[in-house]
Amino acid sequence: MEARGFALTKESSSAGDFWLDGKVAVVTGGGSGIGQAIALRFAAQGAVMRVLDVNESAAAATCQRIAATGGSASAHLCDVTNQADVRATFEELFRLGRVHILVNNAGVSHIGTVESTTEEDFDRVVRVNVKGFYNCMQAVVGHMKDGGGGAILNMASIAGSAGLPDRFAYSMSKGAVIAMTYSVARDYLTHNVRCNCISPARVHTPFVDGYLQKNYPGREQEMFEKLAGSQPIGRMAEPAEVASLALFLCSDQAAFITGVDYPIDGGFFNLRG
């Protein structure tokens, strides 16, 4: 049985496994953290990975891990804030073959209120978290449309739809990601291009460790436990857990899902005291 434009493969008969055989997936910011976890998981499920990162050595390291387990991946240096660079990178990818999946993951965080956020900080967050997503979607959506469809997944955050303290610029940017997701999903319904986003709560990534080392030297473990315990489930998410949800949303089993913001939040929205 087929969903329009998406042929269901062997995973349809295997509960719990979502295969991406025959699919080519692009992940931005794939050199570390959530992006790396998504690249590793997608490759393990059969996808050919195109790993984009502003840190070429980090992207290459992700590809080496994929190759070590028998997967296929290529690393590509790309600054998502530079539209000319993004277009040139995607044209190179298209010469290699069709792109079926885009995961917009490259992003930066920022801590501060509207008063303490400088114009430079604000512009940087917008360039990476908003313009970067726009640049990549604009570069790939016509290709997907011409190819009969595709899946776009944007990494948002609970900060985009909840009032978090000291996250003014970051929250603004992730709210924009959610809005862009809805807009692209609506505009490309008839072209079989699905667009969804994931909104994680706190995820244990290298960014968290670096933030604690910088701001709480000597108290890293104490503050880590405090941050983890502030979520109803009592811990942070792991990147691999976010990757599992990403895998489902980009697989053919999710062919009926578009224009949705999926929280993966440990009960943040509904179970807070």
C-alpha positions in Angstrom: 0.0 0.0 0.0 1.3 3.5 -0.8 0.8 6.9 0.6 0.7 9.5 -2.2 4.3 10.0 -3.3 5.9 7.9 -0.6 6.3 4.2 -1.1 6.1 2.3 2.2 9.1 0.0 2.5 10.1 -2.9 4.8 9.5 -0.9 8.0 5.7 -1.1 7.4 5.8 -4.7 8.5 8.2 -4.2 11.4 6.8 -2.6 14.5 9.1 0.0 16.0 11.5 0.4 13.1 11.3 3.2 10.6 13.6 2.6 7.6 14.9 5.3 5.3 16.3 3.0 2.6 16.8 4.8 -0.7 16.4 8.3 0.9 19.0 11.0 0.9 18.9 13.2 4.0 20.6 16.6 4.7 21.2 17.6 8.3 22.5 21.1 9.1 24.6 21.4 12.2 25.3 17.7 12.0 28.8 17.9 13.5 27.6 17.7 17.1 24.7 17.4 19.6 21.2 16.8 18.2 22.3 17.2 14.6 24.9 14.5 15.0 22.5 12.2 16.8 20.0 12.6 13.9 22.6 11.9 11.3 23.8 8.8 13.1 20.2 7.5 13.6 19.1 8.2 10.0 22.2 6.5 8.6 21.6 3.5 10.8 18.1 3.3 9.3 19.4 3.3 5.7 19.6 6.9 4.7 22.5 8.4 2.7 23.6 11.3 4.8 24.8 14.8 3.7 26.2 16.4 6.9 26.4 20.2 6.8 28.3 22.2 9.4 30.2 25.4 9.7 32.9 23.3 11.4 34.1 21.0 8.6 36.1 18.7 10.8 33.1 18.1 13.1 31.0 17.2 10.0 33.8 14.9 8.9 33.9 13.2 12.3 30.2 12.5 12.1 30.7 11.0 8.7 33.5 8.8 9.9 31.3 7.4 12.7 28.6 6.6 10.1 31.2 5.0 7.8 32.6 2.9 10.7 29.2 1.2 11.0 28.7 0.6 7.3 26.7 3.7 6.5 27.1 6.3 3.7 27.7 9.9 4.4 29.5 13.0 3.0 30.6 16.1 4.9 30.0 19.6 3.5 31.2 22.9 4.9 28.3 25.3 4.9 27.5 28.6 6.6 23.7 28.6 6.7 23.6 32.3 7.3 25.1 33.0 3.9 22.6 32.5 1.1 25.1 32.2 -1.7 27.0 29.6 0.3 23.8 27.6 1.0 22.7 27.7 -2.7 26.2 26.6 -3.9 26.2 23.8 -1.3 22.7 22.5 -2.3 23.6 22.7 -6.0 26.5 20.5 -5.2 24.2 18.1 -3.4 21.7 18.0 -6.2 24.5 17.0 -8.6 25.0 14.0 -6.4 21.4 13.0 -6.7 17.9 13.7 -5.3 17.5 15.1 -1.8 14.4 13.6 0.0 14.8 15.0 3.5 16.0 18.2 5.0 16.6 18.6 8.8 17.1 22.2 9.7 19.1 21.9 12.9 22.0 24.4 12.9 21.3 27.0 15.6 22.7 29.1 18.4 21.4 29.9 21.8 21.4 33.1 23.8 20.6 34.1 27.3 19.2 37.5 28.2 16.1 39.7 28.5 15.0 42.3 26.0 17.1 44.9 28.0 20.3 42.9 28.1 20.2 41.6 24.6 22.5 43.7 22.4 21.7 44.5 18.8 24.7 42.3 17.8 23.4 39.4 19.8 19.9 39.8 18.4 21.1 39.9 14.8 23.3 36.9 15.3 20.4 34.8 16.6 18.2 35.9 13.7 20.9 35.2 11.1 21.5 31.6 12.3 18.1 30.5 13.7 15.8 32.2 11.3 17.6 33.2 8.2 19.6 30.0 8.2 16.4 27.9 8.2 14.9 30.1 5.5 18.0 29.8 3.3 18.0 26.0 3.5 14.3 25.6 2.9 14.3 28.0 0.0 17.3 26.1 -1.5 15.6 22.7 -1.3 11.9 23.1 -1.6 11.8 23.6 -5.4 13.9 20.5 -5.8 11.6 18.5 -3.7 8.6 19.9 -5.5 10.0 18.9 -8.9 11.0 15.5 -7.5 7.5 14.6 -6.3 7.8 15.4 -2.7 9.9 15.4 0.4 10.1 16.0 4.1 11.4 19.0 5.9 11.9 19.0 9.7 12.8 22.1 11.6 14.3 22.1 15.1 12.3 24.5 17.2 12.1 24.6 21.0 9.5 24.9 23.8 11.0 28.4 24.1 9.1 29.3 20.9 5.7 28.9 22.5 6.3 29.2 26.2 7.5 32.1 28.4 11.0 31.1 29.5 13.0 33.6 31.6 16.1 35.2 30.1 15.6 33.7 26.6 14.2 36.8 24.7 16.1 36.5 21.4 16.2 32.7 21.4 12.5 32.4 22.1 11.8 34.9 19.4 13.8 32.9 16.9 12.2 29.6 17.7 8.7 31.2 17.5 9.7 32.2 14.0 10.7 28.7 13.2 7.3 27.3 14.3 5.5 30.0 12.2 7.7 29.2 9.1 7.0 25.5 9.5 3.2 26.1 9.4 3.6 28.4 6.4 5.7 26.0 4.3 3.4 23.1 5.2 0.4 25.0 4.0 2.0 26.3 0.8 3.4 23.0 -0.4 0.5 20.6 0.6 -0.4 19.9 -3.1 3.3 19.2 -3.9 3.6 16.4 -1.3 6.3 18.3 0.6 5.7 17.8 4.3 7.0 20.3 6.9 7.0 19.7 10.6 9.0 20.9 13.6 10.1 19.5 16.9 10.2 21.5 20.1 12.5 20.0 22.7 12.8 21.0 26.3 16.3 20.9 27.7 18.5 18.4 26.0 21.9 17.3 27.3 24.2 18.5 24.6 27.8 19.9 24.5 26.2 23.4 24.7 24.8 22.7 28.1 28.1 21.4 29.4 29.9 24.4 28.0 27.4 26.8 29.5 27.8 25.3 32.9 31.6 25.3 32.7 31.6 29.0 31.7 29.0 30.2 34.2 29.3 27.8 37.2 33.0 26.7 37.4 33.3 24.2 40.2 29.5 23.8 40.5 28.8 22.1 37.2 27.3 19.0 38.6 25.1 20.9 41.1 23.7 23.2 38.5 23.3 20.3 36.0 21.1 18.5 38.5 19.2 21.6 39.2 18.4 22.2 35.5 17.6 18.6 35.0 15.3 18.5 38.0 13.3 21.6 36.8 11.6 19.4 34.2 8.6 17.4 35.4 10.1 14.1 34.3 13.2 14.9 36.4 15.9 14.9 33.7 17.0 16.3 30.5 16.4 14.6 27.2 19.2 12.9 25.4 20.0 13.8 21.7 19.2 10.2 20.7 15.6 10.6 22.0 15.1 13.7 19.8 16.6 11.7 16.9 14.0 9.0 17.3 11.2 11.4 17.0 12.9 13.0 14.0 13.3 9.6 12.4 9.5 8.9 12.6 8.5 12.4 11.3 10.8 12.0 8.3 9.8 8.4 7.5 7.1 7.2 5.2 5.0 6.2 8.2 4.5 9.9 8.9 3.2 10.6 5.4 -0.1 11.9 6.8 1.6 14.3 9.2 2.4 17.9 8.2 2.2 21.4 9.7 2.7 20.1 13.3 4.9 21.3 16.1 5.8 18.3 18.2 6.9 18.9 21.8 9.4 16.5 23.3 9.4 18.1 26.7 9.3 15.6 29.6 5.9 16.9 30.6 6.9 20.6 30.5 3.7 22.0 29.1 1.1 19.8 30.8 2.6 18.5 34.0 4.2 21.5 35.6 3.2 22.1 39.2 
